[in-house]
Amino acid sequence: MPVVDEEKQYRAQAAGMKLGKLNFRHLHGSKWRRAFARLKQQLAVAREDQLPFSIFETVAGAQLELRPENENENENENGDGNDEQA
């Protein structure tokens, strides 16, 4: 069934994520870690080129500080979908 109102669907998904009713596997499928890895690469280019995306700031507009990559000790890089998500 096609989406009638994409904005309503987006807001419902955001609310579902916030409430814990949805998770990234629901939204991106079993390869959700690969989708995140691609997003991470795209955002690195956007940050490097100083593109003013709202993903780099808080709701109030303050700039977010990114952690160095070596702090992500528990990251599963194979993206095989065999990991569990709480």
Gaussian input, Z-matrix of N, CA and C with variables (Angstrom, degrees):
# hf/3-21g

backbone

0 1
 N
 C     1     B1
 C     2     B2     1     A1
 N     3     B3     2     A2     1     D1
 C     4     B4     3     A3     2     D2
 C     5     B5     4     A4     3     D3
 N     6     B6     5     A5     4     D4
 C     7     B7     6     A6     5     D5
 C     8     B8     7     A7     6     D6
 N     9     B9     8     A8     7     D7
 C    10    B10     9     A9     8     D8
 C    11    B11    10    A10     9     D9
 N    12    B12    11    A11    10    D10
 C    13    B13    12    A12    11    D11
 C    14    B14    13    A13    12    D12
 N    15    B15    14    A14    13    D13
 C    16    B16    15    A15    14    D14
 C    17    B17    16    A16    15    D15
 N    18    B18    17    A17    16    D16
 C    19    B19    18    A18    17    D17
 C    20    B20    19    A19    18    D18
 N    21    B21    20    A20    19    D19
 C    22    B22    21    A21    20    D20
 C    23    B23    22    A22    21    D21
 N    24    B24    23    A23    22    D22
 C    25    B25    24    A24    23    D23
 C    26    B26    25    A25    24    D24
 N    27    B27    26    A26    25    D25
 C    28    B28    27    A27    26    D26
 C    29    B29    28    A28    27    D27
 N    30    B30    29    A29    28    D28
 C    31    B31    30    A30    29    D29
 C    32    B32    31    A31    30    D30
 N    33    B33    32    A32    31    D31
 C    34    B34    33    A33    32    D32
 C    35    B35    34    A34    33    D33
 N    36    B36    35    A35    34    D34
 C    37    B37    36    A36    35    D35
 C    38    B38    37    A37    36    D36
 N    39    B39    38    A38    37    D37
 C    40    B40    39    A39    38    D38
 C    41    B41    40    A40    39    D39
 N    42    B42    41    A41    40    D40
 C    43    B43    42    A42    41    D41
 C    44    B44    43    A43    42    D42
 N    45    B45    44    A44    43    D43
 C    46    B46    45    A45    44    D44
 C    47    B47    46    A46    45    D45
 N    48    B48    47    A47    46    D46
 C    49    B49    48    A48    47    D47
 C    50    B50    49    A49    48    D48
 N    51    B51    50    A50    49    D49
 C    52    B52    51    A51    50    D50
 C    53    B53    52    A52    51    D51
 N    54    B54    53    A53    52    D52
 C    55    B55    54    A54    53    D53
 C    56    B56    55    A55    54    D54
 N    57    B57    56    A56    55    D55
 C    58    B58    57    A57    56    D56
 C    59    B59    58    A58    57    D57
 N    60    B60    59    A59    58    D58
 C    61    B61    60    A60    59    D59
 C    62    B62    61    A61    60    D60
 N    63    B63    62    A62    61    D61
 C    64    B64    63    A63    62    D62
 C    65    B65    64    A64    63    D63
 N    66    B66    65    A65    64    D64
 C    67    B67    66    A66    65    D65
 C    68    B68    67    A67    66    D66
 N    69    B69    68    A68    67    D67
 C    70    B70    69    A69    68    D68
 C    71    B71    70    A70    69    D69
 N    72    B72    71    A71    70    D70
 C    73    B73    72    A72    71    D71
 C    74    B74    73    A73    72    D72
 N    75    B75    74    A74    73    D73
 C    76    B76    75    A75    74    D74
 C    77    B77    76    A76    75    D75
 N    78    B78    77    A77    76    D76
 C    79    B79    78    A78    77    D77
 C    80    B80    79    A79    78    D78
 N    81    B81    80    A80    79    D79
 C    82    B82    81    A81    80    D80
 C    83    B83    82    A82    81    D81
 N    84    B84    83    A83    82    D82
 C    85    B85    84    A84    83    D83
 C    86    B86    85    A85    84    D84
 N    87    B87    86    A86    85    D85
 C    88    B88    87    A87    86    D86
 C    89    B89    88    A88    87    D87
 N    90    B90    89    A89    88    D88
 C    91    B91    90    A90    89    D89
 C    92    B92    91    A91    90    D90
 N    93    B93    92    A92    91    D91
 C    94    B94    93    A93    92    D92
 C    95    B95    94    A94    93    D93
 N    96    B96    95    A95    94    D94
 C    97    B97    96    A96    95    D95
 C    98    B98    97    A97    96    D96
 N    99    B99    98    A98    97    D97
 C   100   B100    99    A99    98    D98
 C   101   B101   100   A100    99    D99
 N   102   B102   101   A101   100   D100
 C   103   B103   102   A102   101   D101
 C   104   B104   103   A103   102   D102
 N   105   B105   104   A104   103   D103
 C   106   B106   105   A105   104   D104
 C   107   B107   106   A106   105   D105
 N   108   B108   107   A107   106   D106
 C   109   B109   108   A108   107   D107
 C   110   B110   109   A109   108   D108
 N   111   B111   110   A110   109   D109
 C   112   B112   111   A111   110   D110
 C   113   B113   112   A112   111   D111
 N   114   B114   113   A113   112   D112
 C   115   B115   114   A114   113   D113
 C   116   B116   115   A115   114   D114
 N   117   B117   116   A116   115   D115
 C   118   B118   117   A117   116   D116
 C   119   B119   118   A118   117   D117
 N   120   B120   119   A119   118   D118
 C   121   B121   120   A120   119   D119
 C   122   B122   121   A121   120   D120
 N   123   B123   122   A122   121   D121
 C   124   B124   123   A123   122   D122
 C   125   B125   124   A124   123   D123
 N   126   B126   125   A125   124   D124
 C   127   B127   126   A126   125   D125
 C   128   B128   127   A127   126   D126
 N   129   B129   128   A128   127   D127
 C   130   B130   129   A129   128   D128
 C   131   B131   130   A130   129   D129
 N   132   B132   131   A131   130   D130
 C   133   B133   132   A132   131   D131
 C   134   B134   133   A133   132   D132
 N   135   B135   134   A134   133   D133
 C   136   B136   135   A135   134   D134
 C   137   B137   136   A136   135   D135
 N   138   B138   137   A137   136   D136
 C   139   B139   138   A138   137   D137
 C   140   B140   139   A139   138   D138
 N   141   B141   140   A140   139   D139
 C   142   B142   141   A141   140   D140
 C   143   B143   142   A142   141   D141
 N   144   B144   143   A143   142   D142
 C   145   B145   144   A144   143   D143
 C   146   B146   145   A145   144   D144
 N   147   B147   146   A146   145   D145
 C   148   B148   147   A147   146   D146
 C   149   B149   148   A148   147   D147
 N   150   B150   149   A149   148   D148
 C   151   B151   150   A150   149   D149
 C   152   B152   151   A151   150   D150
 N   153   B153   152   A152   151   D151
 C   154   B154   153   A153   152   D152
 C   155   B155   154   A154   153   D153
 N   156   B156   155   A155   154   D154
 C   157   B157   156   A156   155   D155
 C   158   B158   157   A157   156   D156
 N   159   B159   158   A158   157   D157
 C   160   B160   159   A159   158   D158
 C   161   B161   160   A160   159   D159
 N   162   B162   161   A161   160   D160
 C   163   B163   162   A162   161   D161
 C   164   B164   163   A163   162   D162
 N   165   B165   164   A164   163   D163
 C   166   B166   165   A165   164   D164
 C   167   B167   166   A166   165   D165
 N   168   B168   167   A167   166   D166
 C   169   B169   168   A168   167   D167
 C   170   B170   169   A169   168   D168
 N   171   B171   170   A170   169   D169
 C   172   B172   171   A171   170   D170
 C   173   B173   172   A172   171   D171
 N   174   B174   173   A173   172   D172
 C   175   B175   174   A174   173   D173
 C   176   B176   175   A175   174   D174
 N   177   B177   176   A176   175   D175
 C   178   B178   177   A177   176   D176
 C   179   B179   178   A178   177   D177
 N   180   B180   179   A179   178   D178
 C   181   B181   180   A180   179   D179
 C   182   B182   181   A181   180   D180
 N   183   B183   182   A182   181   D181
 C   184   B184   183   A183   182   D182
 C   185   B185   184   A184   183   D183
 N   186   B186   185   A185   184   D184
 C   187   B187   186   A186   185   D185
 C   188   B188   187   A187   186   D186
 N   189   B189   188   A188   187   D187
 C   190   B190   189   A189   188   D188
 C   191   B191   190   A190   189   D189
 N   192   B192   191   A191   190   D190
 C   193   B193   192   A192   191   D191
 C   194   B194   193   A193   192   D192
 N   195   B195   194   A194   193   D193
 C   196   B196   195   A195   194   D194
 C   197   B197   196   A196   195   D195
 N   198   B198   197   A197   196   D196
 C   199   B199   198   A198   197   D197
 C   200   B200   199   A199   198   D198
 N   201   B201   200   A200   199   D199
 C   202   B202   201   A201   200   D200
 C   203   B203   202   A202   201   D201
 N   204   B204   203   A203   202   D202
 C   205   B205   204   A204   203   D203
 C   206   B206   205   A205   204   D204
 N   207   B207   206   A206   205   D205
 C   208   B208   207   A207   206   D206
 C   209   B209   208   A208   207   D207
 N   210   B210   209   A209   208   D208
 C   211   B211   210   A210   209   D209
 C   212   B212   211   A211   210   D210
 N   213   B213   212   A212   211   D211
 C   214   B214   213   A213   212   D212
 C   215   B215   214   A214   213   D213
 N   216   B216   215   A215   214   D214
 C   217   B217   216   A216   215   D215
 C   218   B218   217   A217   216   D216
 N   219   B219   218   A218   217   D217
 C   220   B220   219   A219   218   D218
 C   221   B221   220   A220   219   D219
 N   222   B222   221   A221   220   D220
 C   223   B223   222   A222   221   D221
 C   224   B224   223   A223   222   D222
 N   225   B225   224   A224   223   D223
 C   226   B226   225   A225   224   D224
 C   227   B227   226   A226   225   D225
 N   228   B228   227   A227   226   D226
 C   229   B229   228   A228   227   D227
 C   230   B230   229   A229   228   D228
 N   231   B231   230   A230   229   D229
 C   232   B232   231   A231   230   D230
 C   233   B233   232   A232   231   D231
 N   234   B234   233   A233   232   D232
 C   235   B235   234   A234   233   D233
 C   236   B236   235   A235   234   D234
 N   237   B237   236   A236   235   D235
 C   238   B238   237   A237   236   D236
 C   239   B239   238   A238   237   D237
 N   240   B240   239   A239   238   D238
 C   241   B241   240   A240   239   D239
 C   242   B242   241   A241   240   D240
 N   243   B243   242   A242   241   D241
 C   244   B244   243   A243   242   D242
 C   245   B245   244   A244   243   D243
 N   246   B246   245   A245   244   D244
 C   247   B247   246   A246   245   D245
 C   248   B248   247   A247   246   D246
 N   249   B249   248   A248   247   D247
 C   250   B250   249   A249   248   D248
 C   251   B251   250   A250   249   D249
 N   252   B252   251   A251   250   D250
 C   253   B253   252   A252   251   D251
 C   254   B254   253   A253   252   D252
 N   255   B255   254   A254   253   D253
 C   256   B256   255   A255   254   D254
 C   257   B257   256   A256   255   D255

   B1=1.4415
   B2=1.5315
   B3=1.3078
   B4=1.4653
   B5=1.5320
   B6=1.3010
   B7=1.4583
   B8=1.5234
   B9=1.3130
   B10=1.4612
   B11=1.5197
   B12=1.3092
   B13=1.4602
   B14=1.5215
   B15=1.3357
   B16=1.4559
   B17=1.5240
   B18=1.3294
   B19=1.4618
   B20=1.5231
   B21=1.3324
   B22=1.4634
   B23=1.5263
   B24=1.3260
   B25=1.4572
   B26=1.5342
   B27=1.3203
   B28=1.4581
   B29=1.5284
   B30=1.3342
   B31=1.4701
   B32=1.5272
   B33=1.3218
   B34=1.4660
   B35=1.5287
   B36=1.3321
   B37=1.4599
   B38=1.5240
   B39=1.3293
   B40=1.4628
   B41=1.5312
   B42=1.3208
   B43=1.4657
   B44=1.5218
   B45=1.3246
   B46=1.4592
   B47=1.5158
   B48=1.3375
   B49=1.4585
   B50=1.5228
   B51=1.3169
   B52=1.4581
   B53=1.5287
   B54=1.3201
   B55=1.4663
   B56=1.5281
   B57=1.3257
   B58=1.4478
   B59=1.5152
   B60=1.3183
   B61=1.4672
   B62=1.5230
   B63=1.3265
   B64=1.4641
   B65=1.5213
   B66=1.3280
   B67=1.4543
   B68=1.5265
   B69=1.3170
   B70=1.4517
   B71=1.5248
   B72=1.3287
   B73=1.4628
   B74=1.5267
   B75=1.3400
   B76=1.4688
   B77=1.5276
   B78=1.3227
   B79=1.4628
   B80=1.5204
   B81=1.3525
   B82=1.4639
   B83=1.5232
   B84=1.3318
   B85=1.4545
   B86=1.5229
   B87=1.3174
   B88=1.4635
   B89=1.5219
   B90=1.3054
   B91=1.4665
   B92=1.5259
   B93=1.3275
   B94=1.4637
   B95=1.5107
   B96=1.3210
   B97=1.4729
   B98=1.5291
   B99=1.3077
   B100=1.4722
   B101=1.5204
   B102=1.3363
   B103=1.4684
   B104=1.5260
   B105=1.3305
   B106=1.4594
   B107=1.5302
   B108=1.3349
   B109=1.4644
   B110=1.5267
   B111=1.3366
   B112=1.4719
   B113=1.5220
   B114=1.3239
   B115=1.4587
   B116=1.5251
   B117=1.3235
   B118=1.4640
   B119=1.5311
   B120=1.3333
   B121=1.4631
   B122=1.5236
   B123=1.3114
   B124=1.4637
   B125=1.5265
   B126=1.3234
   B127=1.4589
   B128=1.5270
   B129=1.3325
   B130=1.4686
   B131=1.5215
   B132=1.3159
   B133=1.4727
   B134=1.5202
   B135=1.3334
   B136=1.4648
   B137=1.5206
   B138=1.3305
   B139=1.4671
   B140=1.5254
   B141=1.3250
   B142=1.4680
   B143=1.5306
   B144=1.3202
   B145=1.4631
   B146=1.5266
   B147=1.3357
   B148=1.4561
   B149=1.5336
   B150=1.3354
   B151=1.4610
   B152=1.5281
   B153=1.3037
   B154=1.4699
   B155=1.5302
   B156=1.3227
   B157=1.4532
   B158=1.5237
   B159=1.3166
   B160=1.4600
   B161=1.5251
   B162=1.3173
   B163=1.4705
   B164=1.5313
   B165=1.3328
   B166=1.4531
   B167=1.5229
   B168=1.3276
   B169=1.4630
   B170=1.5225
   B171=1.3093
   B172=1.4547
   B173=1.5281
   B174=1.3163
   B175=1.4623
   B176=1.5272
   B177=1.3320
   B178=1.4596
   B179=1.5248
   B180=1.3277
   B181=1.4606
   B182=1.5106
   B183=1.3305
   B184=1.4609
   B185=1.5290
   B186=1.3150
   B187=1.4592
   B188=1.5277
   B189=1.3324
   B190=1.4637
   B191=1.5222
   B192=1.3160
   B193=1.4542
   B194=1.5209
   B195=1.3141
   B196=1.4633
   B197=1.5102
   B198=1.3426
   B199=1.4586
   B200=1.5250
   B201=1.3347
   B202=1.4666
   B203=1.5260
   B204=1.3210
   B205=1.4638
   B206=1.5160
   B207=1.3166
   B208=1.4710
   B209=1.5217
   B210=1.3254
   B211=1.4583
   B212=1.5258
   B213=1.3281
   B214=1.4629
   B215=1.5251
   B216=1.3306
   B217=1.4552
   B218=1.5163
   B219=1.3168
   B220=1.4590
   B221=1.5216
   B222=1.2986
   B223=1.4592
   B224=1.5268
   B225=1.3204
   B226=1.4520
   B227=1.5265
   B228=1.3246
   B229=1.4555
   B230=1.5252
   B231=1.3285
   B232=1.4566
   B233=1.5214
   B234=1.3152
   B235=1.4620
   B236=1.5129
   B237=1.3313
   B238=1.4573
   B239=1.5238
   B240=1.3082
   B241=1.4556
   B242=1.5195
   B243=1.3459
   B244=1.4469
   B245=1.5192
   B246=1.3066
   B247=1.4511
   B248=1.5164
   B249=1.2849
   B250=1.4641
   B251=1.5078
   B252=1.3020
   B253=1.4594
   B254=1.5104
   B255=1.3201
   B256=1.4650
   B257=1.4991
   A1=109.21
   A2=118.71
   A3=120.94
   A4=111.59
   A5=114.32
   A6=120.68
   A7=108.85
   A8=116.37
   A9=120.92
   A10=110.50
   A11=116.97
   A12=121.81
   A13=108.49
   A14=117.35
   A15=121.35
   A16=112.25
   A17=117.24
   A18=119.74
   A19=110.67
   A20=117.23
   A21=120.21
   A22=110.55
   A23=116.91
   A24=120.01
   A25=110.55
   A26=117.08
   A27=121.17
   A28=110.34
   A29=117.03
   A30=120.80
   A31=110.90
   A32=117.52
   A33=121.42
   A34=110.28
   A35=117.35
   A36=120.40
   A37=110.66
   A38=117.35
   A39=120.87
   A40=110.40
   A41=116.71
   A42=120.62
   A43=110.30
   A44=117.63
   A45=121.41
   A46=112.24
   A47=116.72
   A48=120.80
   A49=110.11
   A50=116.69
   A51=121.88
   A52=111.38
   A53=116.21
   A54=121.30
   A55=113.18
   A56=117.17
   A57=120.41
   A58=114.17
   A59=117.54
   A60=121.14
   A61=111.35
   A62=117.30
   A63=123.22
   A64=108.19
   A65=116.12
   A66=120.05
   A67=108.04
   A68=116.55
   A69=120.12
   A70=112.53
   A71=117.62
   A72=119.82
   A73=110.46
   A74=117.27
   A75=120.25
   A76=111.24
   A77=116.33
   A78=120.31
   A79=114.00
   A80=117.12
   A81=120.37
   A82=114.08
   A83=118.05
   A84=120.31
   A85=112.12
   A86=115.27
   A87=120.78
   A88=113.40
   A89=117.92
   A90=121.40
   A91=111.25
   A92=116.17
   A93=119.88
   A94=112.97
   A95=118.52
   A96=120.04
   A97=110.72
   A98=117.35
   A99=119.96
   A100=110.72
   A101=116.22
   A102=119.98
   A103=109.62
   A104=117.72
   A105=121.32
   A106=110.87
   A107=116.81
   A108=120.16
   A109=110.33
   A110=116.67
   A111=119.73
   A112=110.95
   A113=116.95
   A114=120.99
   A115=110.50
   A116=116.20
   A117=120.95
   A118=110.55
   A119=117.44
   A120=121.44
   A121=110.77
   A122=116.58
   A123=120.46
   A124=110.66
   A125=117.26
   A126=120.21
   A127=111.81
   A128=117.43
   A129=120.54
   A130=110.09
   A131=116.68
   A132=120.61
   A133=110.27
   A134=117.15
   A135=121.10
   A136=110.92
   A137=117.37
   A138=120.36
   A139=110.15
   A140=116.38
   A141=121.14
   A142=110.90
   A143=116.26
   A144=121.06
   A145=112.58
   A146=116.86
   A147=124.36
   A148=112.59
   A149=115.44
   A150=120.03
   A151=108.76
   A152=118.57
   A153=121.85
   A154=113.71
   A155=117.66
   A156=121.12
   A157=110.15
   A158=116.99
   A159=121.16
   A160=112.31
   A161=118.38
   A162=120.56
   A163=110.78
   A164=117.62
   A165=121.84
   A166=113.17
   A167=117.63
   A168=119.66
   A169=111.42
   A170=115.69
   A171=121.27
   A172=109.20
   A173=115.95
   A174=120.84
   A175=110.60
   A176=116.45
   A177=121.29
   A178=112.64
   A179=117.64
   A180=120.76
   A181=115.42
   A182=118.76
   A183=121.30
   A184=110.03
   A185=117.08
   A186=122.04
   A187=110.01
   A188=116.68
   A189=122.18
   A190=109.92
   A191=115.78
   A192=121.77
   A193=107.90
   A194=117.72
   A195=121.54
   A196=109.96
   A197=115.46
   A198=120.83
   A199=108.97
   A200=116.85
   A201=119.13
   A202=109.91
   A203=117.16
   A204=121.45
   A205=113.54
   A206=118.80
   A207=120.28
   A208=112.76
   A209=118.84
   A210=120.96
   A211=111.93
   A212=118.76
   A213=122.93
   A214=109.43
   A215=117.10
   A216=121.99
   A217=113.92
   A218=118.33
   A219=121.50
   A220=113.27
   A221=118.35
   A222=121.34
   A223=111.09
   A224=116.52
   A225=122.83
   A226=107.37
   A227=117.82
   A228=120.71
   A229=114.15
   A230=119.49
   A231=118.85
   A232=112.72
   A233=118.42
   A234=121.26
   A235=113.95
   A236=117.02
   A237=119.27
   A238=113.72
   A239=116.98
   A240=119.68
   A241=114.09
   A242=117.93
   A243=121.19
   A244=113.41
   A245=116.57
   A246=119.17
   A247=110.54
   A248=116.29
   A249=121.56
   A250=109.78
   A251=115.31
   A252=120.58
   A253=107.89
   A254=116.39
   A255=120.90
   A256=111.09
   D1=127.43
   D2=-178.58
   D3=-69.68
   D4=152.80
   D5=178.65
   D6=-76.31
   D7=127.14
   D8=-178.89
   D9=-81.59
   D10=-44.61
   D11=-177.96
   D12=-129.74
   D13=100.71
   D14=-176.08
   D15=-63.15
   D16=-34.46
   D17=179.87
   D18=-64.72
   D19=-42.40
   D20=178.33
   D21=-63.97
   D22=-39.97
   D23=178.80
   D24=-64.24
   D25=-43.44
   D26=179.01
   D27=-60.81
   D28=-46.48
   D29=-179.91
   D30=-63.58
   D31=-38.55
   D32=178.52
   D33=-65.55
   D34=-41.49
   D35=178.05
   D36=-64.93
   D37=-42.81
   D38=178.79
   D39=-61.44
   D40=-43.01
   D41=178.15
   D42=-64.88
   D43=-40.79
   D44=178.14
   D45=-62.05
   D46=-39.06
   D47=177.41
   D48=-66.26
   D49=-44.35
   D50=-178.43
   D51=-62.57
   D52=-38.00
   D53=-178.27
   D54=-85.28
   D55=-7.85
   D56=-179.52
   D57=82.92
   D58=11.63
   D59=178.96
   D60=-82.19
   D61=-25.45
   D62=176.94
   D63=-119.95
   D64=156.64
   D65=171.70
   D66=-136.58
   D67=177.52
   D68=-174.64
   D69=-65.76
   D70=-27.01
   D71=176.03
   D72=-66.24
   D73=-37.69
   D74=176.86
   D75=-62.34
   D76=-40.38
   D77=-174.82
   D78=-82.64
   D79=-35.06
   D80=-173.15
   D81=-115.51
   D82=-2.33
   D83=180.00
   D84=82.77
   D85=-171.76
   D86=-174.26
   D87=-68.39
   D88=-15.52
   D89=179.70
   D90=-101.42
   D91=32.83
   D92=-175.44
   D93=-62.20
   D94=-31.05
   D95=178.51
   D96=-67.70
   D97=-35.49
   D98=176.46
   D99=-66.43
   D100=-39.34
   D101=176.99
   D102=-61.37
   D103=-39.85
   D104=178.27
   D105=-66.07
   D106=-40.25
   D107=179.90
   D108=-61.99
   D109=-41.68
   D110=177.48
   D111=-65.21
   D112=-41.95
   D113=178.05
   D114=-62.27
   D115=-41.34
   D116=179.20
   D117=-59.21
   D118=-43.14
   D119=178.46
   D120=-64.26
   D121=-43.70
   D122=-178.98
   D123=-64.93
   D124=-41.30
   D125=179.95
   D126=-69.19
   D127=-31.92
   D128=176.21
   D129=-62.14
   D130=-42.40
   D131=177.53
   D132=-65.74
   D133=-42.88
   D134=179.39
   D135=-61.73
   D136=-42.36
   D137=179.32
   D138=-67.17
   D139=-43.01
   D140=179.36
   D141=-59.32
   D142=-39.35
   D143=179.81
   D144=-86.07
   D145=4.81
   D146=177.94
   D147=55.97
   D148=43.27
   D149=176.42
   D150=-77.77
   D151=135.71
   D152=-173.28
   D153=-83.74
   D154=62.70
   D155=179.79
   D156=-83.18
   D157=142.19
   D158=-178.73
   D159=-68.66
   D160=-15.54
   D161=178.78
   D162=-65.66
   D163=-18.26
   D164=-179.79
   D165=-92.25
   D166=8.41
   D167=-179.15
   D168=-140.34
   D169=163.99
   D170=177.79
   D171=-78.10
   D172=173.92
   D173=177.10
   D174=-58.70
   D175=-34.23
   D176=-179.83
   D177=-79.59
   D178=-7.77
   D179=176.90
   D180=100.85
   D181=-0.21
   D182=178.80
   D183=-73.01
   D184=143.17
   D185=179.13
   D186=-71.05
   D187=138.03
   D188=178.13
   D189=-87.39
   D190=144.08
   D191=174.30
   D192=-93.97
   D193=131.02
   D194=178.63
   D195=-93.16
   D196=142.85
   D197=175.60
   D198=-79.11
   D199=148.84
   D200=172.55
   D201=-61.89
   D202=148.93
   D203=-175.83
   D204=-60.38
   D205=-31.09
   D206=-177.08
   D207=-69.14
   D208=-7.18
   D209=176.24
   D210=-82.39
   D211=-8.22
   D212=179.88
   D213=-90.11
   D214=66.24
   D215=-174.01
   D216=-66.90
   D217=-33.17
   D218=-173.16
   D219=-92.83
   D220=11.90
   D221=-175.67
   D222=-73.82
   D223=129.53
   D224=176.16
   D225=-93.40
   D226=109.39
   D227=-171.74
   D228=-85.48
   D229=-11.64
   D230=-176.43
   D231=-77.98
   D232=-19.26
   D233=174.92
   D234=57.77
   D235=31.90
   D236=-174.80
   D237=-83.21
   D238=-1.45
   D239=177.93
   D240=77.30
   D241=7.48
   D242=-178.62
   D243=-89.66
   D244=2.00
   D245=179.76
   D246=-92.18
   D247=159.33
   D248=179.98
   D249=-98.79
   D250=150.08
   D251=174.98
   D252=-124.20
   D253=133.34
   D254=-179.27
   D255=-69.26

